[in-house]
Each structure stands twice: as structure tokens, then as C-alpha cells.
Amino acid sequence: MARAGLYKSDVQKARDALRAQGKHPSVDAVRVALGNTGSKTTIHRYLKELEEEEGQGLGAKVAVSDALQDLVGRLAGRLHDEAEAVVAEAKQQFDAQLQERGQALERAQQEAAALSAQLQGTETALHNEKTSHAASRQALADRATEVAQLGERIAGLTARLAEHEAHAQSLEQKHQHAREALEHYRTSVKDQRDQEQRRHEHQVQELQVALRQANEVLTAKNHELVQLNRDNGQWLERHSRLERELAQVRQDADDQRKELDALRLTATEHQTLQTRWAQDTQALEVVRAELVGARADLAKELERREQAEADALRAGVRSDTLEQVLAQLRPAQAAGSVGKKNPAT
């Protein structure tokens, strides 16, 4: 760019100074002598004007060698200026291409950064989806395990009920044997009344032994009834705990159903999980049916316990009756002993 205040006289002074130093006054040399200021076009124009003025003033006085030297200098200046112009144009084109390529590179870097961010987001979403899928699969496996454990508990409860039923049947058989023994004893007592008075004492001893055994049997039955009541209490407690666990399983099942609804976006995996969930629901319905059966069995067991208590009550009444019969026999025995003593006297 030309500096303000650049005159032809300044260019002339710089040219003369270069000539005095034995240097060729080219456009670049003059510009350097001017302190790297001024437009090359302006300097070239001023040099050309000075050469034309000097050529008109000197005319034929100029020697041939000087004219050739001057011509060569001007040709060299023109070539240099043309070369400078070509280099400037090429540099300008190169700078434009470089700037364009830099912009293209910057756009490519931005696109690469955007693609990298998008890829990272996609990988994060995929990882989250895999984690959610693994958690859902683990939760479903846990629910299946819980359902299996619940089935095992129901099976154990069913076995326990069967044991109680067998125990109640055994208890009923024992009561039947006791009734038969008491009936047989009554028959024996009736027959023994017709026998001789000398066997009264022996009969009374046998009756006492039988009564003691009956009391022991009754005591054992009472202990068994107490144990049965305890077992029934424990069974009711286990039944309550089982109902609480079933409610928890239902709650977990509802939560699992909500999670399955949230996973509907994954079509294939959701269909598989939904099928498994339907199977778990069917298994849960089976468990419910088994629980209803267990409740019915419990009602039957309670009825049997009441029957056993009634039988025990009847056995107690019969025991009281036997004691009354024994009390009646004792005076008869005492009277027989007095009759034996009087003949001897």
C-alpha cells in the first residue's frame, strides 16, 4: 500500500542513492530504500516518468552503452514487476485456496465432532438399554425363583396337612380303642358281680389298674390335643406368613408388569418376556388354587380337632362313671369282709 506523502522527488532521491552505491535501482530496491513504504505500482510509475524525462533531456548526448544499460534496466524492471505481479496473483490464489481448504477442514472437523458425539450418545443409549434389559431379565429370573420357592412351601404345607390328618385319624382310632376297652370293662364288671365274693378284691384291683390306664390314656390324649392345638397355631401362623408373602409376590408381579409395559419398545424381547410373565401368572393361579385347598383342609382339621375334644370330654364323663361304679363296689367288698369274720367267731 502507498504511504501518504510519497512524491516523485522521494523516489528520485532513493534511485540516485542506489546508483551512487553502484546498485540497480529496481522497484524493490527503491522501496527498501524508502523504508518498505509506498506502492510498487506508484514507485514503478515514478521511475518510468523519471527515465522518460531524463531521456528527453539528454537526447543524442547519451552514449550507446548508457542507452543499452538503461534499456536493460527498464526491461529488467518490467520483468521483475511482471514476475512480482504473477507471484502476487499466485500467492493470492494460494491464500484463497488455503483459506478455502482451512474452512473445509474446519467444517470436516465440526462434522467429525458431531458424528463422534452422536456415536457416543448412541453407545451410551445402547449400554443403558443393555443394562435395563439385563436388569429386567434378572428381575424375571428372581420372580421365577420366588414362585418356585412358593410352590415348595405350598408342597411342604400340603405334606404337613397330610401328617395332621394322619395324626387325627390315629387319635380317633385310639379313642375308639379306649371306648371299646371301657365297654369291655363294663361287661367284665357286670359278669364279675355274679361271681363269688372272694374274687371281689382281685376284681377291684383289676378295675383300679384299668382305671389308671384309662386315666393315662386320657392324659396322653389331652397332651396330644394340646400339641395338636399348638401345631394348628403354628400352621395358622405359617398360613398368615404365606398370605403376606403371596401379597408381596402379587405386588412384585404388578411392579414387573409395569416394567414389562415400559419395555414395549423392544419388540422381540418384550414378546418373550410377556410370554414368560403369562406362564408365571398361570403358576400363581395354581398356587392360589392350592392355597384355597389348604384353607379347606385347615377347616376340616379344625372340625376334627373339635370332634377329638368332644371325644375326650365323653371319655372324661365315662371315667367319672367308672369312679362312681368303683365307689359302689367298695361298700359291697367291705360288707363281704365283715360276713367272713362273723362265722369264724
C-alpha positions as CSV (number, residue, x, y, z in Angstrom):
1,M,0.0,0.0,0.0
2,A,1.3,3.5,-0.9
3,R,2.1,5.7,2.1
4,A,0.6,9.2,2.3
5,G,3.0,11.9,1.1
6,L,5.1,9.7,-1.4
7,Y,6.4,12.0,-4.0
8,K,8.4,11.6,-7.2
9,S,11.2,13.5,-5.6
10,D,11.5,10.9,-2.9
11,V,11.7,8.1,-5.5
12,Q,14.3,10.1,-7.4
13,K,16.4,10.6,-4.3
14,A,16.2,6.9,-3.5
15,R,17.1,5.9,-7.1
16,D,20.1,8.3,-7.2
17,A,21.3,7.0,-3.9
18,L,21.2,3.4,-5.3
19,R,23.1,4.4,-8.4
20,A,25.7,6.2,-6.3
21,Q,26.2,2.9,-4.4
22,G,26.5,1.0,-7.7
23,K,23.2,-0.8,-7.3
24,H,20.5,-1.2,-9.9
25,P,17.5,1.0,-8.9
26,S,14.8,-1.7,-9.2
27,V,11.3,-1.2,-7.8
28,D,12.0,-3.5,-4.8
29,A,15.4,-1.8,-4.1
30,V,13.8,1.7,-4.3
31,R,11.0,0.5,-2.0
32,V,13.5,-0.9,0.5
33,A,15.4,2.4,0.3
34,L,12.2,4.2,1.1
35,G,11.8,2.2,4.3
36,N,9.5,-0.6,2.8
37,T,6.8,2.0,2.2
38,G,4.9,3.0,-0.9
39,S,3.1,1.1,-3.6
40,K,5.2,-0.8,-6.1
41,T,2.9,0.5,-8.9
42,T,3.4,4.1,-7.8
43,I,7.2,3.6,-7.5
44,H,7.3,1.9,-10.9
45,R,5.3,4.8,-12.4
46,Y,7.6,7.4,-10.9
47,L,10.7,5.6,-12.1
48,K,9.3,5.4,-15.6
49,E,8.5,9.1,-15.6
50,L,12.0,9.9,-14.4
51,E,13.5,7.8,-17.1
52,E,11.4,9.4,-19.8
53,E,12.3,12.9,-18.5
54,E,16.0,12.0,-18.5
55,G,15.7,10.5,-21.9
56,Q,14.1,13.7,-23.4
57,G,16.7,16.0,-21.7
58,L,19.8,14.1,-22.7
59,G,18.7,13.2,-26.3
60,A,21.7,12.3,-28.5
61,K,24.2,13.1,-25.8
62,V,23.6,9.8,-24.1
63,A,26.1,7.2,-25.1
64,V,25.1,3.9,-26.7
65,S,26.3,1.9,-23.7
66,D,24.3,4.1,-21.3
67,A,21.2,3.7,-23.5
68,L,21.6,0.0,-23.6
69,Q,22.2,-0.1,-19.9
70,D,19.1,2.0,-19.3
71,L,17.1,-0.2,-21.7
72,V,18.3,-3.3,-20.0
73,G,17.4,-1.8,-16.6
74,R,13.9,-0.9,-17.7
75,L,13.4,-4.3,-19.2
76,A,14.7,-5.9,-16.0
77,G,12.3,-3.7,-14.0
78,R,9.4,-4.7,-16.2
79,L,10.2,-8.3,-16.0
80,H,10.6,-8.0,-12.2
81,D,7.3,-6.2,-11.9
82,E,5.5,-8.7,-14.1
83,A,7.1,-11.5,-12.0
84,E,6.0,-9.8,-8.9
85,A,2.5,-9.4,-10.2
86,V,2.4,-13.1,-11.2
87,V,3.8,-14.1,-7.8
88,A,1.3,-11.9,-6.0
89,E,-1.6,-13.3,-8.0
90,A,-0.4,-16.9,-7.4
91,K,0.1,-16.1,-3.7
92,Q,-3.4,-14.6,-3.6
93,Q,-4.8,-17.7,-5.3
94,F,-2.8,-19.9,-3.0
95,D,-4.0,-18.0,0.1
96,A,-7.6,-18.2,-1.2
97,Q,-7.3,-22.0,-1.8
98,L,-5.6,-22.3,1.6
99,Q,-8.3,-20.4,3.3
100,E,-11.0,-22.5,1.5
101,R,-9.3,-25.7,2.4
102,G,-8.9,-24.5,6.0
103,Q,-12.6,-23.8,6.1
104,A,-13.4,-27.2,4.6
105,L,-11.1,-28.8,7.2
106,E,-12.8,-26.9,10.0
107,R,-16.2,-28.0,8.7
108,A,-15.0,-31.6,8.4
109,Q,-13.7,-31.4,12.0
110,Q,-17.0,-30.0,13.2
111,E,-18.9,-32.8,11.4
112,A,-16.5,-35.3,12.8
113,A,-17.0,-33.9,16.3
114,A,-20.8,-34.0,15.8
115,L,-20.6,-37.6,14.5
116,S,-18.4,-38.5,17.4
117,A,-20.8,-37.0,19.9
118,Q,-23.7,-38.7,18.1
119,L,-21.8,-42.0,18.2
120,Q,-21.0,-41.6,21.9
121,G,-24.7,-40.9,22.6
122,T,-25.7,-43.9,20.6
123,E,-23.2,-46.1,22.5
124,T,-24.5,-44.7,25.8
125,A,-28.1,-45.4,24.9
126,L,-27.2,-48.9,23.7
127,H,-25.3,-49.5,27.0
128,N,-28.3,-48.2,29.0
129,E,-30.7,-50.4,27.0
130,K,-28.5,-53.5,27.6
131,T,-28.3,-52.7,31.3
132,S,-32.0,-52.3,31.5
133,H,-32.6,-55.5,29.6
134,A,-30.2,-57.4,31.9
135,A,-31.9,-56.0,34.9
136,S,-35.3,-57.0,33.6
137,R,-34.1,-60.5,32.8
138,Q,-32.6,-60.8,36.3
139,A,-35.8,-59.5,37.9
140,L,-37.8,-62.0,35.9
141,A,-35.5,-64.8,37.0
142,D,-35.9,-63.7,40.6
143,R,-39.6,-63.8,40.2
144,A,-39.4,-67.3,38.8
145,T,-37.3,-68.3,41.7
146,E,-39.7,-66.8,44.2
147,V,-42.6,-68.6,42.5
148,A,-40.7,-71.9,42.7
149,Q,-39.9,-71.3,46.4
150,L,-43.6,-70.6,47.0
151,G,-44.5,-73.8,45.3
152,E,-42.1,-75.7,47.5
153,R,-43.6,-74.0,50.6
154,I,-47.1,-75.0,49.4
155,A,-46.0,-78.6,48.9
156,G,-44.5,-78.6,52.4
157,L,-47.7,-77.2,53.8
158,T,-49.7,-79.9,52.0
159,A,-47.4,-82.6,53.4
160,R,-47.9,-81.1,56.9
161,L,-51.6,-81.1,56.5
162,A,-51.5,-84.8,55.4
163,E,-49.4,-85.5,58.5
164,H,-52.0,-83.7,60.7
165,E,-54.8,-85.7,59.1
166,A,-53.0,-89.0,59.6
167,H,-52.3,-88.0,63.2
168,A,-56.0,-87.1,63.7
169,Q,-57.0,-90.5,62.3
170,S,-54.6,-92.2,64.6
171,L,-56.0,-90.2,67.5
172,E,-59.6,-91.3,66.5
173,Q,-58.5,-94.9,66.4
174,K,-57.0,-94.6,69.9
175,H,-60.2,-93.1,71.2
176,Q,-62.2,-96.0,69.6
177,H,-59.9,-98.5,71.3
178,A,-60.4,-96.7,74.6
179,R,-64.2,-96.8,74.1
180,E,-64.0,-100.5,73.3
181,A,-61.8,-101.1,76.3
182,L,-64.3,-99.2,78.5
183,E,-67.2,-101.2,77.1
184,H,-65.4,-104.4,77.6
185,Y,-64.7,-103.3,81.1
186,R,-68.3,-102.7,81.8
187,T,-69.2,-106.1,80.5
188,S,-66.5,-107.6,82.7
189,V,-67.8,-105.7,85.8
190,K,-71.3,-106.9,85.1
191,D,-70.1,-110.5,84.8
192,Q,-67.9,-110.2,87.9
193,R,-70.9,-109.1,90.0
194,D,-72.4,-112.5,89.6
195,Q,-69.2,-114.3,90.6
196,E,-68.1,-115.2,94.0
197,Q,-67.4,-112.6,96.7
198,R,-63.9,-114.0,97.2
199,R,-62.8,-112.6,93.9
200,H,-64.1,-109.1,94.6
201,E,-60.8,-107.8,95.8
202,H,-59.0,-109.1,92.8
203,Q,-61.6,-107.6,90.6
204,V,-61.3,-104.3,92.3
205,Q,-57.5,-104.3,91.8
206,E,-58.0,-105.1,88.1
207,L,-60.5,-102.3,87.9
208,Q,-58.1,-99.9,89.5
209,V,-55.4,-100.9,87.1
210,A,-57.8,-100.4,84.2
211,L,-58.9,-97.1,85.5
212,R,-55.3,-95.9,85.9
213,Q,-54.5,-97.0,82.4
214,A,-57.7,-95.2,81.2
215,N,-56.5,-92.1,83.0
216,E,-53.1,-92.4,81.5
217,V,-54.6,-92.8,78.0
218,L,-56.9,-89.8,78.7
219,T,-53.9,-87.7,79.8
220,A,-51.9,-88.8,76.8
221,K,-54.9,-87.8,74.6
222,N,-55.1,-84.4,76.3
223,H,-51.4,-83.9,75.7
224,E,-51.9,-84.9,72.1
225,L,-54.8,-82.4,71.8
226,V,-52.6,-79.7,73.3
227,Q,-49.8,-80.5,70.9
228,L,-52.3,-80.6,68.0
229,N,-53.6,-77.1,69.1
230,R,-50.0,-75.8,69.1
231,D,-49.4,-77.4,65.7
232,N,-52.6,-75.8,64.4
233,G,-51.5,-72.4,65.8
234,Q,-48.1,-72.8,64.1
235,W,-49.9,-73.8,60.9
236,L,-52.1,-70.7,61.1
237,E,-49.1,-68.5,61.7
238,R,-47.4,-70.1,58.7
239,H,-50.6,-69.6,56.7
240,S,-50.7,-65.9,57.6
241,R,-47.0,-65.5,56.7
242,L,-47.7,-67.3,53.4
243,E,-50.5,-65.0,52.6
244,R,-48.2,-62.0,53.3
245,E,-45.6,-63.5,51.0
246,L,-48.3,-64.1,48.4
247,A,-49.4,-60.4,48.7
248,Q,-45.7,-59.4,48.3
249,V,-45.4,-61.7,45.3
250,R,-48.6,-60.0,43.8
251,Q,-47.1,-56.6,44.4
252,D,-43.8,-57.7,42.8
253,A,-45.9,-59.1,40.0
254,D,-47.6,-55.8,39.5
255,D,-44.3,-54.0,39.5
256,Q,-42.9,-56.5,37.0
257,R,-46.0,-55.9,34.8
258,K,-45.3,-52.1,34.8
259,E,-41.6,-52.8,33.9
260,L,-42.7,-55.0,31.0
261,D,-45.1,-52.2,29.8
262,A,-42.1,-49.9,29.8
263,L,-40.1,-52.3,27.6
264,R,-42.6,-52.5,24.8
265,L,-40.2,-50.5,22.5
266,T,-38.0,-53.6,22.3
267,A,-40.5,-55.8,20.3
268,T,-38.9,-59.2,20.3
269,E,-37.5,-59.2,23.8
270,H,-40.8,-57.8,25.1
271,Q,-42.8,-60.6,23.5
272,T,-40.5,-63.2,25.1
273,L,-40.8,-61.6,28.5
274,Q,-44.6,-61.2,28.1
275,T,-44.9,-65.0,27.3
276,R,-42.8,-65.8,30.4
277,W,-44.9,-63.5,32.5
278,A,-48.1,-65.2,31.4
279,Q,-46.6,-68.5,32.4
280,D,-45.7,-67.1,35.9
281,T,-49.3,-65.7,36.2
282,Q,-50.7,-69.2,35.5
283,A,-48.4,-70.7,38.0
284,L,-49.5,-68.1,40.5
285,E,-53.2,-69.0,39.8
286,V,-52.2,-72.6,40.5
287,V,-50.7,-71.6,43.8
288,R,-53.9,-69.7,44.6
289,A,-55.9,-72.8,43.9
290,E,-53.6,-74.8,46.2
291,L,-53.9,-72.2,48.9
292,V,-57.7,-72.4,48.7
293,G,-57.4,-76.2,49.0
294,A,-55.1,-75.7,52.0
295,R,-57.6,-73.5,53.7
296,A,-60.3,-76.1,53.1
297,D,-58.0,-78.7,54.7
298,L,-57.5,-76.4,57.6
299,A,-61.2,-76.1,58.2
300,K,-61.5,-79.9,58.1
301,E,-58.6,-80.2,60.6
302,L,-60.4,-77.7,62.9
303,E,-63.6,-79.8,62.7
304,R,-61.6,-82.9,63.5
305,R,-60.0,-81.2,66.5
306,E,-63.4,-80.2,67.8
307,Q,-64.5,-83.8,67.4
308,A,-61.5,-85.0,69.2
309,E,-62.1,-82.6,72.1
310,A,-65.8,-83.8,72.2
311,D,-64.5,-87.4,72.3
312,A,-62.1,-86.5,75.1
313,L,-65.0,-84.9,77.0
314,R,-67.0,-88.1,76.7
315,A,-64.1,-90.1,77.8
316,G,-63.9,-87.9,80.9
317,V,-67.6,-88.5,81.6
318,R,-67.1,-92.2,81.3
319,S,-64.1,-92.1,83.6
320,D,-66.3,-90.3,86.2
321,T,-68.9,-93.0,85.8
322,L,-66.3,-95.7,86.4
323,E,-65.2,-94.0,89.5
324,Q,-68.8,-94.0,90.8
325,V,-69.1,-97.7,90.0
326,L,-65.9,-98.3,91.9
327,A,-67.2,-96.4,94.8
328,Q,-70.3,-98.5,94.8
329,L,-68.3,-101.7,94.7
330,R,-66.1,-100.8,97.7
331,P,-69.0,-100.9,100.3
332,A,-70.0,-104.3,98.9
333,Q,-66.5,-105.5,99.4
334,A,-66.4,-104.2,102.9
335,A,-69.7,-106.0,103.7
336,G,-68.3,-109.3,102.4
337,S,-65.3,-109.0,104.6
338,V,-67.5,-108.5,107.7
339,G,-69.6,-111.5,106.8
340,K,-66.5,-113.7,106.7
341,K,-65.3,-112.6,110.2
342,N,-68.7,-113.3,111.9
343,P,-68.8,-117.1,111.1
344,A,-65.2,-117.5,112.4
345,T,-66.3,-116.0,115.7
